[in-house]
Amino acid sequence: MTRIVTTLKNSQWLCPLISDSLAKRGIQVELYSKKTVYPDDTIFSIGGEIRDKSQWKHLANYRIVVEYMGEANCLRHGSYYRPTWENILFMYGAKKNSDNNNIRFNSNFFWYDLAIDYTARGYNQYKPNKNYIKKFFMPIRRAATWRRNVLNNLSEFLPDSIYSMHDDGIRLPGSNKNLDKREIRKEWFDDTHFSMVLETYFSPDMPIFITEKIMKAIAFYHPYQVIASPGYLKDLKDLGFESFENLFDESYDSIADFDNKMMIIKKNVVDYRYEPYDKLTLEKIEHNFNLFYDMDKVKKGIEIDFIDQVMDWISNK
């Protein structure tokens, strides 16, 4: 039996949906142990931040899968692992942006990962209790220059919204001071009309990267505007999710220039009708919620987007 050994305690391989599927294919998944001597055909799964040279030296002669699914293949992480490139598969979480056979992409990683996590936490039973106290919900962790520019552009609305800038010590109401990026409080969504989602990237030179930032809004019945790389909303709709052209001018999605994009987004905030959701909006947020938590689609997606790709690489090595 082929063995996949992961050095990560929170590895995707240990998720029952994945480990059970692999078991049916004759592949055993287990957590790495320093005390174990592994046979030559073992496949190791490691994280992207490995810096222990002694461990790397130990693993260098094995086939290795590097779990970079929280990244988008734009930071050249592969340089850490040369010269044994031919033995390594890099898995990224963005839209495909390389044809290298040793790089594969699971662009729906954050959808599948959060759907499993949120279902385990019971969030799939969430029902909105809207009171529409504030305008929008805008959580920000890292203070990139362009994100500060967003705050500056929307500064007049911030006193009447729920927002954070973790790097500046501005936290969400009721938030744990350590600010787990997956922390959720239902009132953040119940108290606001829509989410203002600042994705990882907004430049046309960067990959479209659909992350947990948008999935939080979808998982909690929220309409949204998104500041991201051009074409982001189109890709999201290609997955089957609804956007909200009935509420916002979504022409901003095709615009690369930051100032022009923000001009439309800001006007959308001004023009938004701050009243209970209409029938069409309710239908859209219900559709998004149901699609996000559709575990049949999640299971099938994991098979196609993750397991099949890894198996293809293994079979050709």
C-alpha positions as CSV (number, residue, x, y, z in Angstrom):
1,M,0.0,0.0,0.0
2,T,1.3,3.5,-0.9
3,R,1.8,5.7,2.1
4,I,1.3,9.5,2.3
5,V,2.9,10.9,5.4
6,T,2.2,14.5,6.4
7,T,4.4,16.6,8.7
8,L,1.4,19.0,9.3
9,K,-1.0,18.3,12.1
10,N,-3.7,20.3,10.3
11,S,-3.0,18.9,6.9
12,Q,-5.7,18.5,4.3
13,W,-4.7,14.8,4.0
14,L,-6.0,14.1,7.5
15,C,-9.5,15.3,6.6
16,P,-11.7,12.2,6.6
17,L,-13.2,13.2,3.2
18,I,-9.7,13.0,1.7
19,S,-8.2,10.2,3.8
20,D,-11.2,7.9,3.3
21,S,-11.2,8.5,-0.5
22,L,-7.5,7.8,-0.7
23,A,-8.0,4.6,1.3
24,K,-10.4,3.4,-1.4
25,R,-7.5,3.9,-3.9
26,G,-5.1,1.9,-1.8
27,I,-3.3,4.9,-0.2
28,Q,-2.8,5.2,3.5
29,V,-2.5,8.6,5.2
30,E,-0.7,9.1,8.5
31,L,1.1,11.8,10.5
32,Y,4.9,12.0,10.4
33,S,6.9,10.4,13.2
34,K,10.6,11.0,13.7
35,K,10.9,7.5,15.2
36,T,9.6,5.8,12.0
37,V,11.9,4.6,9.2
38,Y,9.9,5.1,6.0
39,P,10.3,3.0,2.9
40,D,11.6,4.6,-0.4
41,D,8.1,4.7,-2.0
42,T,6.7,6.9,0.8
43,I,5.2,10.3,-0.3
44,F,5.7,13.1,2.1
45,S,3.4,16.1,2.4
46,I,4.9,19.2,4.0
47,G,4.0,22.8,4.5
48,G,5.4,25.7,2.6
49,E,7.3,27.3,5.4
50,I,9.8,24.5,6.1
51,R,13.1,25.9,7.2
52,D,14.6,22.9,9.1
53,K,17.6,22.0,6.9
54,S,18.1,18.7,8.7
55,Q,14.5,17.7,8.0
56,W,14.8,18.8,4.4
57,K,17.9,16.8,3.9
58,H,16.2,13.7,5.4
59,L,13.2,14.1,3.0
60,A,15.0,15.2,-0.2
61,N,15.2,11.8,-1.8
62,Y,11.5,11.1,-1.4
63,R,8.6,12.3,-3.5
64,I,7.1,15.3,-1.8
65,V,3.8,17.3,-2.1
66,V,4.1,20.9,-0.8
67,E,0.8,22.2,0.5
68,Y,0.7,25.8,-0.6
69,M,-3.0,25.9,-1.1
70,G,-3.3,29.0,1.0
71,E,-1.0,30.8,-1.6
72,A,-1.4,31.7,-5.2
73,N,1.9,30.8,-6.9
74,C,3.2,34.4,-7.2
75,L,6.0,34.4,-4.5
76,R,8.4,31.8,-6.0
77,H,8.3,29.5,-3.1
78,G,9.8,26.7,-5.1
79,S,13.2,28.2,-4.7
80,Y,13.3,26.8,-1.2
81,Y,13.3,23.3,-2.5
82,R,15.7,23.1,-5.4
83,P,17.6,21.2,-6.7
84,T,15.2,18.3,-6.2
85,W,12.3,19.9,-8.2
86,E,11.5,16.8,-10.2
87,N,10.5,15.0,-7.0
88,I,8.2,17.7,-5.8
89,L,4.6,18.6,-6.5
90,F,3.4,22.1,-5.5
91,M,-0.3,22.6,-4.8
92,Y,-1.6,26.1,-4.9
93,G,-5.1,27.5,-4.1
94,A,-5.5,30.1,-6.9
95,K,-6.7,30.0,-10.4
96,K,-4.3,28.2,-12.7
97,N,-1.4,30.4,-13.6
98,S,1.3,28.0,-14.7
99,D,1.6,25.1,-17.1
100,N,4.5,23.4,-15.2
101,N,3.5,19.8,-14.5
102,N,5.0,20.0,-11.0
103,I,2.6,22.8,-10.1
104,R,-1.1,22.1,-9.7
105,F,-4.0,24.3,-8.6
106,N,-7.1,23.8,-6.4
107,S,-8.8,27.1,-7.0
108,N,-11.7,26.1,-4.9
109,F,-9.6,25.2,-1.9
110,F,-11.0,27.8,0.4
111,W,-14.6,27.0,-0.5
112,Y,-14.1,23.3,0.3
113,D,-12.0,23.9,3.4
114,L,-14.4,26.4,5.0
115,A,-17.5,24.4,4.1
116,I,-16.1,21.4,5.9
117,D,-15.0,23.5,8.9
118,Y,-18.2,25.5,9.1
119,T,-20.4,22.5,8.8
120,A,-18.5,20.8,11.7
121,R,-19.1,24.0,13.7
122,G,-22.8,23.9,12.9
123,Y,-22.8,27.2,10.9
124,N,-24.7,25.5,8.2
125,Q,-27.7,25.8,10.5
126,Y,-27.3,29.6,10.7
127,K,-30.4,31.6,10.0
128,P,-30.2,35.4,9.7
129,N,-31.6,37.6,12.4
130,K,-31.2,40.9,10.5
131,N,-31.4,44.3,12.2
132,Y,-29.5,46.3,9.6
133,I,-27.9,48.6,12.2
134,K,-24.7,49.4,10.2
135,K,-23.9,49.9,6.5
136,F,-21.2,47.3,5.7
137,F,-18.8,44.8,7.2
138,M,-15.2,45.1,6.3
139,P,-12.6,43.0,8.2
140,I,-8.9,43.7,7.3
141,R,-5.9,42.0,8.9
142,R,-2.8,43.1,7.0
143,A,-2.3,46.8,6.3
144,A,-1.1,46.7,2.7
145,T,-0.8,50.2,1.1
146,W,-3.8,49.6,-1.2
147,R,-5.9,48.5,1.8
148,R,-5.1,51.7,3.6
149,N,-6.2,53.5,0.5
150,V,-9.5,51.7,0.6
151,L,-10.0,52.8,4.2
152,N,-9.2,56.4,3.2
153,N,-11.6,56.3,0.3
154,L,-14.4,54.9,2.6
155,S,-13.5,56.9,5.7
156,E,-16.8,58.9,5.8
157,F,-18.7,55.6,6.1
158,L,-16.6,53.8,8.7
159,P,-18.3,55.3,11.8
160,D,-21.5,53.7,10.6
161,S,-20.0,50.4,9.6
162,I,-18.2,47.4,11.2
163,Y,-14.6,47.2,10.2
164,S,-11.1,46.2,11.5
165,M,-7.5,46.9,10.7
166,H,-5.7,44.3,12.8
167,D,-2.2,45.8,12.1
168,D,-3.3,49.1,13.6
169,G,-5.0,47.5,16.6
170,I,-8.5,48.2,15.3
171,R,-10.5,45.1,16.1
172,L,-14.0,43.8,15.3
173,P,-16.5,44.2,18.1
174,G,-16.3,41.2,20.5
175,S,-13.3,39.8,18.7
176,N,-10.7,37.7,20.4
177,K,-7.6,39.9,20.6
178,N,-5.6,37.1,18.9
179,L,-8.0,37.4,15.9
180,D,-8.2,34.0,14.5
181,K,-8.7,34.6,10.8
182,R,-11.6,32.1,10.9
183,E,-13.2,33.7,13.9
184,I,-16.9,34.4,13.2
185,R,-19.6,36.3,15.1
186,K,-23.0,36.1,13.6
187,E,-23.9,39.6,14.7
188,W,-21.2,41.0,12.3
189,F,-23.5,39.9,9.5
190,D,-26.8,40.4,11.2
191,D,-25.9,44.0,12.0
192,T,-24.8,45.0,8.5
193,H,-26.3,45.3,5.1
194,F,-23.4,43.9,3.0
195,S,-19.8,42.9,3.1
196,M,-17.0,44.9,1.6
197,V,-14.5,42.2,0.7
198,L,-10.8,43.1,0.3
199,E,-9.2,40.1,-1.3
200,T,-5.6,39.2,-1.2
201,Y,-4.8,40.8,-4.6
202,F,-6.4,43.6,-6.7
203,S,-3.7,44.1,-9.4
204,P,-4.3,42.7,-12.9
205,D,-0.7,41.4,-12.7
206,M,-1.7,39.1,-9.9
207,P,-3.7,35.8,-10.0
208,I,-7.4,35.7,-9.3
209,F,-7.4,34.2,-5.8
210,I,-10.8,33.3,-4.3
211,T,-10.2,32.9,-0.6
212,E,-12.0,32.7,2.8
213,K,-12.6,36.4,2.6
214,I,-15.5,36.1,0.2
215,M,-16.6,32.7,1.5
216,K,-17.4,34.2,4.9
217,A,-19.9,36.5,3.3
218,I,-21.4,33.7,1.2
219,A,-21.6,31.4,4.3
220,F,-23.6,34.0,6.3
221,Y,-26.2,35.2,3.9
222,H,-24.4,38.5,2.9
223,P,-24.4,40.4,-0.3
224,Y,-21.0,41.8,-1.2
225,Q,-18.8,44.1,-3.2
226,V,-15.2,42.8,-3.8
227,I,-12.0,44.7,-4.4
228,A,-9.9,42.1,-6.2
229,S,-8.1,41.3,-9.4
230,P,-10.2,42.2,-12.5
231,G,-12.5,39.3,-13.5
232,Y,-12.9,38.1,-9.9
233,L,-16.7,38.3,-9.9
234,K,-16.9,36.6,-13.3
235,D,-14.9,33.6,-12.0
236,L,-17.0,33.5,-8.8
237,K,-20.2,33.3,-10.9
238,D,-18.6,30.6,-13.1
239,L,-18.5,28.5,-9.9
240,G,-22.2,29.0,-9.6
241,F,-22.4,31.7,-7.0
242,E,-24.5,34.8,-7.5
243,S,-23.2,38.3,-7.4
244,F,-25.4,41.4,-6.7
245,E,-25.8,43.5,-9.9
246,N,-29.3,44.2,-8.6
247,L,-27.7,46.2,-5.7
248,F,-24.5,47.5,-7.1
249,D,-22.9,48.7,-10.3
250,E,-20.6,45.7,-10.9
251,S,-18.7,47.3,-13.8
252,Y,-15.9,47.8,-11.2
253,D,-15.0,44.1,-11.6
254,S,-13.5,44.7,-15.0
255,I,-11.5,47.8,-14.0
256,A,-7.8,47.5,-13.3
257,D,-7.1,51.1,-12.2
258,F,-7.5,51.4,-8.4
259,D,-8.9,54.9,-8.3
260,N,-11.5,54.3,-11.0
261,K,-12.5,51.0,-9.3
262,M,-12.9,52.7,-6.0
263,M,-14.9,55.6,-7.5
264,I,-17.6,53.1,-8.6
265,I,-17.5,51.1,-5.3
266,K,-17.8,54.3,-3.3
267,K,-20.7,55.5,-5.4
268,N,-22.3,52.1,-4.8
269,V,-22.0,52.6,-1.0
270,V,-23.7,56.0,-1.4
271,D,-26.5,54.8,-3.7
272,Y,-27.3,51.6,-1.9
273,R,-30.9,51.5,-0.5
274,Y,-30.4,50.9,3.2
275,E,-33.6,48.9,3.8
276,P,-34.4,45.2,4.3
277,Y,-33.4,42.9,1.4
278,D,-35.9,42.6,-1.5
279,K,-37.1,39.3,-2.9
280,L,-34.3,39.0,-5.5
281,T,-31.6,39.6,-3.0
282,L,-33.0,37.1,-0.6
283,E,-33.1,34.5,-3.4
284,K,-29.5,35.2,-4.3
285,I,-28.1,35.0,-0.7
286,E,-30.2,31.8,-0.1
287,H,-28.8,30.3,-3.3
288,N,-25.2,31.2,-2.3
289,F,-25.6,29.8,1.2
290,N,-27.0,26.5,-0.1
291,L,-24.3,26.1,-2.8
292,F,-21.6,26.8,-0.3
293,Y,-22.8,24.1,2.1
294,D,-23.6,21.5,-0.6
295,M,-21.5,18.7,0.7
296,D,-22.1,16.5,-2.4
297,K,-20.5,19.2,-4.5
298,V,-17.7,19.7,-2.0
299,K,-16.9,16.0,-1.9
300,K,-16.9,15.8,-5.7
301,G,-14.8,18.9,-6.0
302,I,-12.2,17.6,-3.6
303,E,-12.0,14.4,-5.7
304,I,-11.5,16.3,-9.0
305,D,-9.6,19.4,-7.9
306,F,-7.3,17.9,-5.3
307,I,-7.1,14.1,-5.2
308,D,-7.2,13.4,-8.9
309,Q,-4.5,15.9,-9.6
310,V,-2.2,14.5,-6.9
311,M,-2.9,10.9,-8.1
312,D,-2.1,11.9,-11.7
313,W,1.3,13.3,-10.6
314,I,2.0,10.2,-8.4
315,S,1.2,7.8,-11.2
316,N,3.6,9.7,-13.6
317,K,6.5,9.6,-11.1
